[in-house]
């Protein structure tokens, strides 16, 4: 980063939190930005999946309820890993609910009632969109030779594809 560039508040790393890295400063900033957006999307996807889990109804209640509970656990398990990857490379992560809202790309669903099949279809689309975001983040990691972050992203891509597959198969053709 040259002296004419400014550091935004979201990118600022307090000197006491600085982590040494051999990645270039622009790589740390780019990868950290991708990780912040991914983490915001993970929180949004987690809350939506739990929302649909809590508000499931109908004849397939138990099966859908358990599927969404399993998927929400897998989604939430990513949060710490994503945030810590940003810190390991010398970047920053999310700091608050408003920070999540500022960075999330997946849309919330605040409807009072959603038909179970529509819930599953919406989550399938969200997981597919999340997979695309993971692939874009992987490309940024590749650009800066961050093989460690790219490696964990590959696992998350596989998990996201599996969630999309299960949700899509459960809903069937629409």
Protein Blocks (a to p, Z undefined) as FASTA:
>chain_A
ZZkbccdfklpccfklpccdfbdfklmmmmmmmmmmmmmmmmmmmmmmmmmmmmggcjkl
mmmmmmmmmmmmmmmmmmmmmmmmmmmnopacdfbfklmmmmpmbdcdfbfbdcfklmmm
mmmmmmmmmmmmmmmmmmmmmmnopaklmmmmmmmmmmmmmmmmmmmmmnopZZ
